[in-house]
Amino acid sequence: MRCRSHDYLYQRAESRFWWLRLQYPKAMGRRPLQKSLGTADRSEAGIKALPLIQQHKLDLWEFRNRKDERFKLTATRKWPLGESMLEDGTRIISTEWSALFIKDGALMKEERDQWHVNLDARFDSEPYEQAAEKEAATPKPKATDSDLALLDEYLRYKGHETTGSYAAEARSTWAEFKVFTGGKPIKDCDRTDGRAYVDFLRSKDLKTATVVKRVNFLAAPINHANETGDLKGNPFFKVVDHKDDKLERLCFDADDMALANAQMLPKLGKDERLMWLILAATGMRHSEAFAIREEFREDGIRYVRVGKKTDSSKRRVPLPDCLLPHLPTKITGPLFEDPNLKNISKNLLRAVRRVVTKDKRKVVYSLRHRVHTRLREIECPIDVQKEIVGHENGDHGNYGKFSIALLKRWIDEINY
């Protein structure tokens, strides 16, 4: 699908996702931006693109008006920058772009600033190019955040990639907590703040396991800082009250799989279809299938090495015969086009809900439960089962103790 030069959203021939294109005049000295919005839904893509489009329009406005010494564009701010309080106890955190309204630990709403022409301020007569060069040449002081430094140190110590999914979730949670507390430094926070944040998370109907995960993103770096002497005290010490709200997971039955194969698979995108088939035929975790980059051979049998969560999850998985027609002749790189695993997982779950079942106890991860069930049904030895699926309590040593040929015999019985 081709697009006109002034269109912001477009689709590439090789991708089903919507993309954002931002173009600038040559005199601005800025390269065009092309960015995948990670969704095949145009309405969702438009919503995701709004902040970038707004900033693009503001940049173009400034460029045109700076050249002609016109009036500046400024924001109408109803609330003072920083934190303020309403009579009903609602806390307002006003930033450069918007104001957040938080009451009883929950985010109630967000107000965007309104922009208007400032008749009291004009751009100076300095040419835009000279002003841009001067601004680029002026060294900008680096903002320091001692709390963020604690997180960075923890990620470095634990060996997490700075661009990996764990680091991204940790930074997102850290940013949310900072907004929740109004920017209060960690050293000034106590368990009252920790408990209030837990209540805030629960107000979003999150399960206890998810709340614990979010809190651990904050507590683990702080515990590490306590051990190194960089910090004293942890506001998240035993702040989560454990509730029995874990949803029992069910595996897909024969009817579910028949419905998926007949009506869902033909409509899936390439990445989603391949992910479903790998999970259904091997019992891998999403992240394990997504991380595959190469294959190996033993006695002529193709297999991959997966697992890094724990020592027991590291294992060799033969590629079952039913999967081979959907794989490259030889795996020499990523199997998936989308660089974001979350997009694939979300799209798959939406398809399951739309076509297969609306039972919340059945999710894409239920394919792993199905593999467990299938292996028991065909009376696969328990040790072989553990090695195929990477059981958490297994002890596999150096990538397993069974031959690939033996594992292949059993994994071919799973099918999808």
Buried (B, 14 or more C-beta within 10 A) or exposed (E): EEEEEEEBBBBEEEEBBBBBBBBBEEEBEBEEEEEBBBBBBEEEBBEBBEEBBEEBBEBBBBBEBBBEEBBBBEBEBEBEEEBBEEEEEBBBBBBEEBBBBBBEBBBEEEBEBEBEEEEEEBBEEEEBEEBBEEEEEEEEEEEEEEBBEBBBBBBEEEEBEEEEBEBBBBBEBBEBBBBBBBEBEBBEBEBEBBBBBBBBBBEEEBBBEBBBBBBBBBBBBBBBBBEEEBBEEBBBEEBBEEEEEEEEEBBBBEEBBEBBBEEBBEEBBEBBBBBBBBBBBBBBBBBBBBBBEEBEEBEEBBBBBBBEEEEBBBBBBBBBEBBEEEBEEEBEEEBBBBEBBEBBBBBBBEBBBEBBBEEEEBBBBBBBBBBBBBBEEEEBEEBBBBBBBBBEEBEBEEBBEBBBEBBBEBBBEBEB
